[in-house]
Amino acid sequence: MDNSIIVYRDYGNIKFDIKSVMDNKGITINQVVKKTGLHHQVIKRYYNGTVERFDKDVLSKLCYVIDCNLNDIMYYEKPKNN
């Protein structure tokens, strides 16, 4: 019996796929960095899908510069064990 009051449950995950949108439009990380004023590493994390905490201002800038909608660059991945 587990006496823990914290129970882990897999609720799924938010995934980013900015790379395919940028690649299809021929937009580079450096171009996004110059147009948004954001740090290269920030853009690179979104591009590689390794960002852990996302910021609405960053997402707004990305959508504006890349000229896309939010649902073009991120999606919900359902839990694997449901």
C-alpha positions, 0 to 999 in steps of 0.5 A: 500500500502506498501511503503517499499523498501525492499520486502521479498520473499521466495527463499527457503532454503539450508538444511543440512542432515549430521546426516543421513550420519554420523549415517549410517556410524557409525560416531559420532560427537566426532570423527568428532571433533577430525579429523577436529579440529573444535569446538564441537558446530560447528559440532553439528549445522551442525549435527542438521541442525541448522547452519545458515551460512555455511563455505566452509572450514568446509564443505570441512573438513566434506566431507573429514572426513565423506567421502561423497560428498556435495550433500550427506549432503546438499540440496535445499528446494524450497519455500513453496508458489510457 
